[in-house]
């Protein structure tokens, strides 16, 4: 059996195993067995190390193969109400973007501080103009402007997903594919950042997941400032 495509990360009391893009959480014994198999340990050595019988070992291996933890990936059966359509692998692209945009720590800190100031300013303006912004009349627009709004909305979603992938890659994670997901037949974009499960640092997991919301907050701030200047 080929174990080259399998990656493992050990945490305090469990392992996370990645088998060619699929992720599994295992207890310590099963994780150690896979790790030893990757390191070309013989079965007799593993039996001795784990203090298990050959029958127990065979049962564990069969279960790991059954659920796709080792061996061939199990085919994903898409649900018609929740259908993923992967399009492009962008891990290398995210690596290049990370090298271009996030390579300088001092610049990163300055940009983050400026963006935080922008978001705070936007929140203040939303609060100051909340009565006008949330009036029902304020959303009565000509048809062409609804088209503009929809295009801008799609662009924000794309940047939202890009941010997830960029921060995941910045912390050393593997970014999967981008594509379209249909939830109850409604299309949306997605970026696969399942690789964050391999992060030992929980802060990096949280920041990677929070990155998209941060983009939304920036967009809110920009539009609230535009509304203040051009109501």
C-alpha positions in Angstrom: 0.0 0.0 0.0 1.3 3.5 -0.9 1.5 5.9 2.1 3.3 8.7 0.2 0.1 10.7 -0.3 -0.7 10.6 3.4 0.1 13.4 5.8 -0.2 13.4 9.6 -0.2 16.0 12.3 0.0 14.9 15.9 -1.8 17.0 18.5 -2.0 16.4 22.3 -4.4 13.5 22.3 -5.2 12.8 18.7 -3.9 12.8 15.1 -5.2 14.5 12.0 -4.6 12.5 8.9 -4.9 13.8 5.3 -5.2 11.3 2.6 -5.0 13.1 -0.7 -7.3 15.9 0.3 -9.6 14.1 2.7 -9.1 14.8 6.4 -9.7 12.4 9.4 -9.4 12.7 13.1 -7.9 9.6 14.8 -7.0 8.6 18.3 -3.3 8.2 19.2 -3.0 4.5 18.6 -4.4 4.5 15.0 -2.3 7.6 14.2 0.9 6.0 15.5 0.2 2.9 13.4 -0.2 5.0 10.2 2.9 7.0 11.1 5.0 3.8 11.6 3.7 2.4 8.3 4.8 5.6 6.6 8.2 5.1 8.2 8.4 1.5 6.8 8.1 -0.3 10.1 7.4 -4.0 9.8 4.1 -5.4 11.1 5.8 -7.4 13.8 7.5 -4.2 15.1 4.1 -2.4 15.2 2.4 -5.2 17.0 5.1 -5.1 19.7 5.1 -1.3 20.0 1.3 -1.1 20.3 1.0 -4.3 22.3 -1.8 -5.6 20.1 -2.5 -9.0 18.5 -2.3 -9.6 14.8 -6.1 -9.9 14.7 -6.5 -6.5 16.3 -4.0 -5.1 13.9 -5.9 -6.5 10.9 -9.2 -5.1 12.2 -7.7 -1.6 12.6 -6.2 -1.7 9.1 -9.4 -2.9 7.5 -11.4 -0.1 9.2 -8.9 2.5 8.1 -9.1 1.2 4.5 -12.9 1.0 4.7 -13.3 4.7 5.5 -10.6 5.9 3.2 -8.1 7.0 5.8 -5.4 4.9 4.0 -5.4 3.4 0.6 -7.6 4.8 -2.2 -9.8 7.9 -1.6 -13.4 7.1 -1.3 -15.6 8.6 -3.9 -17.7 11.5 -2.7 -21.4 11.0 -3.4 -22.8 14.5 -4.0 -26.2 15.5 -2.6 -28.4 17.2 -5.1 -29.2 19.8 -2.4 -25.5 20.3 -1.5 -23.4 19.9 -4.7 -19.7 20.9 -5.0 -18.2 21.6 -8.4 -14.4 22.0 -8.1 -12.8 24.1 -10.8 -9.1 25.0 -10.2 -6.3 24.0 -7.9 -4.8 27.3 -6.6 -2.2 26.2 -4.1 0.7 27.4 -6.2 -1.1 30.7 -7.1 -1.7 31.3 -3.3 2.0 30.7 -2.7 3.0 33.3 -5.2 0.4 35.8 -3.8 1.7 35.2 -0.3 5.3 35.9 -1.4 4.1 39.1 -3.1 1.7 40.6 -0.6 2.6 39.1 2.8 6.4 38.7 2.8 7.2 41.9 4.7 6.1 41.8 8.4 6.4 45.5 9.0 4.3 46.3 5.9 1.8 43.7 7.0 1.4 45.4 10.4 1.0 48.8 8.9 -1.6 47.6 6.4 -3.6 45.8 9.1 -3.6 48.9 11.3 -4.8 51.0 8.4 -7.5 48.5 7.6 -8.6 48.3 11.2 -8.9 52.1 11.3 -10.9 52.0 8.1 -13.3 49.4 9.6 -13.7 51.4 12.8 -14.5 54.5 10.7 -17.0 52.6 8.7 -18.7 51.3 11.8 -19.0 54.8 13.2 -20.5 56.1 10.0 -23.0 53.2 9.9 -24.1 54.0 13.4 -24.4 57.7 12.6 -26.4 57.1 9.4 -28.3 54.0 10.5 -31.7 55.6 10.3 -31.1 56.6 6.6 -29.2 53.5 5.6 -31.8 51.0 6.8 -34.9 52.8 5.5 -36.9 50.7 3.1 -36.9 53.5 0.5 -33.1 53.4 0.4 -33.1 50.1 -1.5 -35.5 51.1 -4.3 -33.0 51.3 -7.2 -33.3 51.3 -11.0 -32.9 47.9 -12.5 -29.4 48.6 -13.9 -28.2 49.5 -10.4 -29.4 46.1 -9.1 -27.1 44.5 -11.8 -24.2 46.6 -10.5 -24.9 45.6 -6.9 -25.0 41.9 -8.0 -21.7 42.2 -9.8 -20.1 43.9 -6.8 -21.6 41.3 -4.5 -20.0 38.5 -6.6 -16.6 40.3 -6.5 -16.7 40.6 -2.8 -17.5 36.9 -2.4 -14.5 36.1 -4.7 -12.2 38.4 -2.6 -13.7 36.8 0.6 -12.7 33.3 -0.6 -9.3 34.6 -1.8 -8.6 35.9 1.7 -9.3 32.5 3.3 -6.9 30.9 0.9 -4.2 33.5 1.2 -4.1 33.5 5.0 -4.2 29.7 5.1 -1.2 29.6 2.8 0.6 32.4 4.8 0.6 30.1 7.8 1.9 27.1 5.8 -1.4 25.3 5.1 -2.3 23.6 1.8 -5.0 25.3 -0.2 -7.3 23.0 -2.2 -9.4 23.8 -5.1 -11.8 26.7 -5.7 -15.1 26.1 -7.3 -18.8 26.6 -7.2 -21.1 25.1 -4.5 -24.9 24.7 -5.0 -26.8 24.9 -1.7 -30.5 24.3 -2.2 -29.8 25.1 -5.9 -28.3 28.5 -5.0 -24.8 29.0 -6.4 -21.9 30.3 -4.3 -18.1 30.3 -4.6 -15.9 28.4 -2.2 -12.2 27.9 -1.5 -11.1 24.7 0.1 -9.0 25.5 3.2 -9.4 22.1 4.9 -5.7 22.2 5.3 -6.1 24.4 8.4 -7.0 21.2 10.3 -3.3 20.3 10.2 -2.3 23.5 12.0 -1.1 22.9 15.5 -1.6 26.6 16.3 -5.3 27.2 16.9 -4.8 31.0 16.4 -3.7 30.3 12.8 -6.9 28.2 12.3 -9.1 31.0 13.6 -7.4 33.7 11.5 -7.6 31.6 8.3 -11.4 31.1 9.0 -11.9 34.8 10.0 -10.1 36.3 6.9 -13.3 36.2 4.8 -15.3 38.1 7.4 -12.5 40.6 7.7 -12.9 41.3 3.9 -16.7 41.7 4.4 -16.0 44.2 7.2 -13.6 46.2 4.9 -16.2 46.2 2.1 -18.9 47.4 4.6 -16.5 50.2 5.7 -15.8 51.3 2.1 -19.4 51.5 1.2 -20.4 53.3 4.4 -17.8 55.9 3.7 -19.0 56.2 0.0 -22.6 56.6 1.3 -21.5 59.3 3.7 -19.8 61.2 0.8 -22.4 60.5 -1.8 -25.7 59.6 0.0 
